Amino acid sequence: MSKLTMTRRTFTKAAAVTAAALSVAAPAGVALAETEVDAKTTGEVKHIRSACRGCGKMECGVWVTVQDGRVIKSEGDESAFQSAGNHCAKGQASLQAAYHPDRLKYPMKRTTPKGENPEWQRITWEEAYQTTADAIHADQAKYGNETCIFMGGTSRIWAMGPYGSLKSCFGSPNGIQANEICKGPRFYATAINDSNAYSWMEVVGRPRVFVQWGGASELSNYDDSCRTTVDVATRANCHILVDPRQTNLGKEADIWVNLRPGTDGAVANCWAQVIIENDLIDEMYVRKWMNAPMLVVVEDSFQPTESAANGQTAKMVTRLLKESDLVEGGSSGRFMVVNELNNELSYYDATAPVPAWEGETWEPCVIGPGKEANQPGLADTGQTQGFVPDYTPFPDGLYPALFTEEGGREVTLKDGTKVHVRTVWENYIDFLQDYTPEKASGITGVDAEVLKNAAITYATRIDPSTGYGNGGIQYMLAAEHACNATQNNRACDLVAGITGNMDIPGGMRGSTPGWPFFDLGMCNPDSPEVPAYDSSKRLGQERFVMIGSDSGPGWADATSIYDAINTGKPYNVTCGIGQTGDFMNQSNSIYAAENLKKLDFWCSIDLWHTPCVDMIADIAMPAAHWMELDCIRKSQGSSGAFGATVKAVDPPGEAKNDLEIVVGIFKAAGVPYFDEEKHGAKWLEGDAAVDGCNEVGLAGFRIPKWSDYKEEFQKNGWFDSKVEKPEVWGTYRRYQLGHGAINGDFPPFPKEMWHQGWNTTTQKQEIWSTVFESWLVNGVNNDGKPEQDQYDGEEFTLAEVFPRFKEAYHGPIADPDLFTDENAFLMTTGRRQGTYFHSEHRQLPWCRELWPVPRLEMNPADAERIGVSQGDWVWIETDKHKIREVVDLYYGIQPGVVNAEHQWWYPELSQPDHGYQLSGVNCLIDQYAQDRIIGSSNLRAYGVKVYKATPENSPFGNPVPCGDDGTEIIHTCDDPRLKEWLPDYESARGEA
């Protein structure tokens, strides 16, 4: 029996080795413990300022040191205000990725059938491009454009073709996008409530109360993380942790809301109930910038009517009372309210030439009076405070009421019918009565007083003199993974809204504005000749109506794509391209892989021989590493930072920048990437392609030339959007400035298209979702599709207009039979740790030495009960599959709950699948247990059986996971195979 053998002594030794290795990379063949600094080199030393891409999207500022033409170390850039000198283990190990002996270096073509050990033939880039384009076009000629799919992960730069440009190139709407289960639900929830991606919080703005919800951003995250998170959490007046497990930083939290996995929405709704009950709302924001005072027709007999205010969907039908419901010829874009000052009806007109409240005069882009923000400690970070405008008042004589008389106000409709109306706010309060602290405690397992204390602490302003709240909520990945993704995130968004924490210092701010405005492959290319695709044919809308809507999230559902490959329904899916993505991140991994292997053709763009490459790909294209390419970088989060990833060394062999690869595919497909008249050369090649694309991205910036931009960045460091874009980033409460400002730009369209407020039908942050009412409840845009949850047949009800909580399908409430066995546990997965990022870095020696195997956290009381000890391998089993991970005893997790690591595969195994089924946690899940609105997979909060792995119940008589031939995976920090992965400076840039 083998166990995790790194003792405290060996860990200390390994850490010392790592520190030494960071000074200079080890030559091939030298043991990790024997790595020494070579002091004899005399060549040129360069220090290159850049942006790390060791994880998905955190733009940590770094310095890369190049000696004798080789990268020898990277370290944090302390002048980068968004990362404060941070550079984590996986980031520092990037040089091991750049010089790894197993990198893909040349375009390759498979020469053996899929299912066998792959053999590869080196080909030219021209052949790779043309083979890919021709194969896809051939299948499209047989089956239609939609037969082609695209798969995207986090990529290494912004060239995320599967999210946008590749779909445009081949005219197919079908992308298997990691954002279906990662950030996408958050972005979509805020797009429904207010504006896309306002789930980002301005962590660098130093919120007074730091709420860390469902993530460990001190270790790894997509926005402001690591050092920034630690600084914020430790210096805030209060740190609140909402998580089933005590995170690394969470042990320092002032309040721990230790909820049952999957019950995030119930906690958020409870907070809203407590905040309202204790009169802690931001009343002006709620009245003016939320649709809270708008009136809802109560009677069930009332037929919802169409609204002309249809900014989010093609047709909006709603119970919100409109002028057109009251009088013939009335506007269907005037949403009615009761004026508290005279008890008469008034309105907000969303469709007027200048949308406004009755009697209001509004001009776009007028900032108005206010004052500088007052965030403690911000000057220490090198940031400016920014300007906070005062709230713009209602026009004289108007003050919309939040409450009507008891039983609702009676109004007469234009046909003479008398109906009762109540405000959205009153209906919301009624909805929240199911989430009082006592009721929420029964759902979540959190003590009612803890829930109440956390909500009051968050909402009670530390310094009321500022005129704004304590900060936003850093709600992260966990809330997206328990079948209630959309509504969980809507609930968190509304808590931030009712407390006035939307677009304030340290609050919810959305994405950093460009430059670059052009997301270099993520969005559609800037050419009129790019073919349009038909989004109405996007796979997944058969089960999830929002996926096919004009207001949909933009992805095709992954499971629905795999179903289409398997069945040919609703049409054939036969080919595709994957760009630094994999099939292990959502749906059931085994089901995904088995169906992808059936495709006629697949091209993979990647750095490694991953399971996706070796099992599925016919063509493999080698991508460059972040140390080998140039690209504009901007924070996709709310830090306001933008800079660059700057090429330090040439890529190995013929590996190319992702963006150049995408441009090459466009050329082979006969489609221009840019508008020739606007941008010059029709086909941009090599470095010219990269430079050209970067300069497109810099259009409008004060430094429009890429070479000049890089020089400025090297000299002075990261640019601060508060300084560079004072109106749309240096100013807060941008919803008062006009449409576009809240998206980080003043777009070049006519003034008459501008409006104040948010990007919603009512132009307010919507507590009552008009989109969900129209699509899910009324079904007016669904072409007859059933308005119900396709997993269990439950009808969507009017409660969906609010963020209704629903239990996870295979949790203890919805599926109690899974929890009767003594070895039954509720599992959560996907915790963050500083060594790996999702499926990456398992072949980097420094990372694998420190963390050799996947770990299953378990409370020691549970371990004693089922007879396992620290370091034992255990089986984790569902009715779909079983995997093995190593027990890691931890008192910071509740008894009855276990926490598994995700997306493990074993590069050391030579078989095509690289052992992804041995420990890959998503092999266990039910692929049809999904968010009932947008399809996100149930990746957490499901029942499993856990028991000890023994020689008797393990293949090859060995509890340690083994390959098909019995080869053990690397499972100790002293495995000699780790030496085979050490940087090979001599051959890394040589022949394949």
DAHU-V239221 format. One record per backbone hydrogen bond with DSSP energy under -0.5 kcal/mol. CO is the residue of the C=O (numbers start at 1). NH is the residue of the N-H. Records with the same first field share a line. If there is no record, write none. Layout:
CO->NH  NH
This chain:
3->5
5->7
7->11
8->12
9->13
10->14
11->15
12->16
13->17
14->18
15->19
16->20
17->21
18->22
19->23
20->23  24
27->30
31->34
32->35
37->39
38->41
44->68
46->48  66
47->49
48->64
50->62
57->59  636
58->60
60->52
61->77
62->50
63->65  75
64->48  66
65->72  73
66->46
67->70
70->67
73->65
75->63
76->78
77->80  85
79->81
80->83  84
83->86
88->92
89->93
91->94
92->95
93->96  97
94->98
95->99
97->100
99->984
100->103
105->654
107->123
108->620
109->121
113->116
116->115
119->111  112
121->109
124->128
125->129
126->130
127->131
128->132
129->133
130->134
131->135
132->136
133->137
134->138
135->139
136->140
137->141
138->142
139->143
140->144
144->147
145->148
147->574  575
149->577
150->176
151->579
152->178
158->160
159->161
160->163  164
161->164  166  167
164->168
165->169
166->170
167->171  172
173->175
174->150
175->177  556
176->152
177->180
178->181
179->184
182->184
183->187
184->188
185->189
186->190
187->191  197
188->192
189->193
190->194  195
193->766
194->759
195->198
197->200
200->509  510
201->203  638
202->205
203->206
208->210  237  238
209->211
210->212  240
211->213  474
212->214  242
213->476
214->478
216->219  220
217->226
225->228
226->230
227->231
228->232
229->233
230->234
231->235
232->236
238->210  240
239->254  255
240->212  242
241->243  257
242->214
244->894
245->247
247->251
248->251
249->252
250->253
255->241  257
256->258
257->243  259
260->263
263->267
264->268
265->269
266->270
267->271
268->272
269->273
270->274
271->275
272->276
273->277
274->278
275->280
276->279
281->283
282->286
283->287
284->288
285->289  290
286->290  292
289->765
290->293
291->294
292->424  425
294->424
295->321
296->422
299->302
302->304
305->318
307->316
308->310
315->317
316->307
318->305
319->297
321->336
322->325  326
323->326  327
325->414
327->330
331->323  324  334
332->309
333->335  350
334->323
335->348
336->295
337->339  346
338->340  401
339->342  343  344
344->339
346->337
347->358
348->335  350
349->356
352->355
356->349
357->360
360->362
363->366
365->367
369->390
371->388
374->376
375->378
377->380
378->381  383
379->382
386->373
387->389  732
388->371
395->398
399->340
405->408
409->421
411->413  419
413->416
417->413
419->411
420->298  299
421->409
422->296
423->427
424->428
425->429
426->430
427->431
428->432
429->433
430->433
431->434
432->435
433->436
436->440
437->441
438->442
439->443
440->444
441->445
444->260
447->450  451
448->452
449->453
450->454
451->455
452->456
453->457
454->458
455->459
456->460
459->461
463->466
464->467
470->208  209
473->475
474->213
476->479
477->480
478->481
481->939  940
483->932
484->488
485->489
486->490
487->491
488->492
489->493
490->494
491->495
492->496
493->497
494->498
495->499
496->501
497->500
498->282
500->469
501->503  508
503->733
504->507
506->472
507->202  509
508->503
517->519
519->522
521->165
525->527
526->675
527->530
533->535
534->537
535->538
538->541
539->557
540->543  544
543->545
544->547  548
545->548
546->549
549->552
557->561
558->562
559->563
560->564
561->565
562->566
563->567
564->568
574->600  601
575->149
576->603
577->151
578->580  605
579->153
580->155
582->585
587->589
588->592
589->593
590->594
591->595
592->596
593->597
595->598
596->599
601->576
602->618  619
603->578
604->606  621
605->580
606->623
607->104
608->610
610->614
611->615
612->616  617
613->617
618->110
619->604
620->108
621->606
622->656
625->628
626->629
627->648  649
631->645
633->643
635->512
637->512
640->721
641->635
642->719
643->633
644->646
645->631
652->655
656->624
657->661
658->662
659->663
660->664
661->665
662->666
663->667
664->668
665->669
666->670  671
667->670
674->676
675->679
676->680
679->681
682->673  684
685->688  689
686->689  690
687->691
688->692
689->693
690->694
691->695
692->696
693->697
694->698
696->699
697->516  517
698->701
705->709
706->710
707->711
708->712
709->713
710->714
711->715
712->716
713->717
719->642  721
720->723  724
721->725
723->726
725->729  730
730->387
733->736
734->737  738
735->757
737->365
738->741  742
740->743  745
741->744
745->747
747->749
750->753
751->754
755->739
758->760
763->758
765->291  767
767->769
768->770
769->773
770->774
771->775
772->776  777
773->778
774->780
779->782
782->785
786->788
787->796
788->790
789->793
794->789
797->800
798->801
799->802
801->769
802->804
808->811  814
810->943
811->815
813->816
815->818
816->819
817->820
821->824
823->946
825->827  944
826->898
827->941  942
828->900
833->836
834->90
837->840
840->837
841->844
843->845
844->848
845->849
846->850
847->851
854->886
855->857  901
856->888
857->899
858->890
859->862  863
860->864
861->865
862->866
863->867  868
869->872
872->887
873->949
874->885
875->947
876->883
877->945
881->878
883->876
885->874
886->856
887->871
888->858
890->893
892->246
894->897
896->826
897->859
898->828
899->857
900->830  831
905->907
906->909
911->914
913->916
914->906
915->918  919
916->920
918->884
919->921
920->923
921->924
922->589
925->927
926->929
928->930
929->938
931->935
933->546
936->931
937->939
942->827
944->825
945->877
947->875
948->950
951->954
954->957
955->958
961->969
963->966
967->963
972->975
975->978
976->979  980
977->980
978->981
979->29  982
983->985
984->988
987->990
